[in-house]
Amino acid sequence: MIGRIDHIGIAVRSIAEARTFYEALGLEVTSIEEVPQEGVRVAMIPCGESLIELLEPISPESPIARFLEKRGPGIHHLCLAADDVAAADVALRAAGVELLRPEATEGAGGTRVNFVHPKSASGVLVELAEGPHR
């Protein structure tokens, strides 16, 4: 069901500014794309078997903009790679886990994603992603 940590999402005010730290570590931004349905621009940075995902809001109404306003820059979510997000959704709901969406939606990099409510995951927003993220 879950194979690995796919990525860690980090909310930033500016990808251009935030990426300089990761580049100083010797890491490289390999892609930047907008995900309009989420109101966000994302930059992907490979790091070992996982990715670091920088999340920059593209509108003041986006969830990332609200996160930044409330909490400031920092870790936003943990994403786990799922073989089958729909099957994981069914299994989690059967176990009493609350998901944020009624079904998976399109995410960055051609993935299908859904999110587990933080109250069901010890205070952590957990994303489940299936598909060709890397």
C-alpha positions as CSV (number, residue, x, y, z in Angstrom):
1,M,0.0,0.0,0.0
2,I,2.6,2.6,1.1
3,G,6.1,2.3,-0.4
4,R,8.1,5.2,0.9
5,I,8.1,8.9,1.8
6,D,7.4,10.6,-1.5
7,H,8.1,14.2,-0.3
8,I,8.0,16.7,2.5
9,G,6.0,19.8,1.6
10,I,7.4,23.1,2.8
11,A,5.3,26.3,2.7
12,V,7.4,29.3,1.5
13,R,6.6,32.8,0.6
14,S,9.0,32.7,-2.4
15,I,10.4,29.7,-4.2
16,A,13.1,31.9,-5.7
17,E,14.3,32.9,-2.2
18,A,13.8,29.5,-0.5
19,R,15.6,27.5,-3.2
20,T,18.9,29.2,-2.5
21,F,19.3,27.3,0.8
22,Y,18.8,23.9,-0.8
23,E,21.1,24.8,-3.7
24,A,23.8,25.8,-1.1
25,L,23.4,22.2,0.2
26,G,24.2,20.9,-3.3
27,L,20.6,20.0,-4.1
28,E,18.9,21.1,-7.4
29,V,15.4,22.2,-8.3
30,T,14.4,19.8,-11.1
31,S,11.0,21.2,-11.9
32,I,8.6,24.0,-11.1
33,E,4.9,23.9,-12.0
34,E,1.7,25.6,-11.0
35,V,-1.2,23.6,-9.7
36,P,-4.0,26.0,-10.2
37,Q,-6.7,23.9,-8.5
38,E,-4.6,24.1,-5.3
39,G,-3.6,27.8,-5.8
40,V,0.1,26.9,-5.5
41,R,3.4,26.9,-7.4
42,V,5.6,23.9,-6.5
43,A,9.3,23.3,-6.9
44,M,10.6,19.8,-6.6
45,I,14.0,19.1,-5.2
46,P,15.3,15.5,-5.2
47,C,16.9,14.4,-2.0
48,G,17.9,10.7,-1.8
49,E,14.9,8.5,-2.4
50,S,12.5,11.4,-1.7
51,L,11.7,14.9,-2.7
52,I,11.5,18.3,-1.0
53,E,8.5,20.2,-2.3
54,L,8.5,24.0,-1.9
55,L,5.0,25.4,-1.9
56,E,4.5,29.0,-2.9
57,P,0.9,30.5,-3.0
58,I,-0.2,31.9,-6.3
59,S,-3.2,33.7,-4.7
60,P,-3.9,35.2,-1.3
61,E,-6.9,32.8,-1.0
62,S,-5.0,29.6,-1.4
63,P,-4.6,27.1,1.4
64,I,-0.8,27.7,1.4
65,A,-1.3,31.5,1.7
66,R,-3.6,30.9,4.7
67,F,-1.1,28.5,6.2
68,L,1.7,31.1,5.8
69,E,-0.5,33.9,7.3
70,K,-1.3,31.7,10.3
71,R,1.9,29.8,10.9
72,G,4.6,31.3,8.7
73,P,7.0,29.3,6.5
74,G,7.8,25.8,7.5
75,I,6.8,22.1,7.1
76,H,3.3,21.9,5.7
77,H,2.8,18.2,5.1
78,L,4.3,14.7,4.8
79,C,3.5,12.8,1.5
80,L,3.5,9.0,1.4
81,A,3.7,7.2,-2.0
82,A,0.7,4.9,-2.4
83,D,0.4,2.1,-4.9
84,D,-3.4,2.8,-5.1
85,V,-4.8,6.0,-3.5
86,A,-8.4,4.8,-4.1
87,A,-7.8,1.6,-2.2
88,A,-5.9,3.4,0.6
89,D,-8.8,5.8,0.8
90,V,-11.3,2.9,1.3
91,A,-9.1,1.2,3.9
92,L,-8.4,4.4,5.9
93,R,-12.1,5.4,6.0
94,A,-13.0,1.8,7.1
95,A,-10.5,2.3,9.9
96,G,-12.2,5.5,11.0
97,V,-9.6,7.9,9.5
98,E,-10.8,11.2,8.3
99,L,-9.8,12.3,4.8
100,L,-10.1,15.9,3.6
101,R,-11.6,15.1,0.2
102,P,-14.4,12.7,-0.9
103,E,-12.0,11.3,-3.5
104,A,-8.5,11.7,-4.9
105,T,-7.8,14.8,-7.1
106,E,-5.1,15.8,-9.5
107,G,-1.8,16.9,-7.8
108,A,1.6,18.1,-9.0
109,G,3.6,16.0,-11.4
110,G,0.6,14.0,-12.8
111,T,-0.2,12.4,-9.4
112,R,-3.6,11.5,-7.9
113,V,-3.7,12.7,-4.3
114,N,-5.8,12.8,-1.1
115,F,-5.1,14.2,2.3
116,V,-5.5,12.7,5.8
117,H,-6.9,15.2,8.3
118,P,-4.2,16.1,10.9
119,K,-6.5,15.0,13.7
120,S,-6.4,11.5,12.4
121,A,-2.6,11.5,12.1
122,S,-1.2,12.8,15.4
123,G,-1.4,16.4,14.2
124,V,0.3,15.9,10.9
125,L,-1.3,16.7,7.5
126,V,-0.5,13.5,5.5
127,E,-0.8,13.4,1.7
128,L,-1.2,10.1,-0.1
129,A,0.1,10.3,-3.7
130,E,-0.1,7.8,-6.6
131,G,1.6,8.2,-9.9
132,P,4.5,9.6,-11.8
133,H,5.8,12.2,-9.4
134,R,9.4,11.4,-10.1
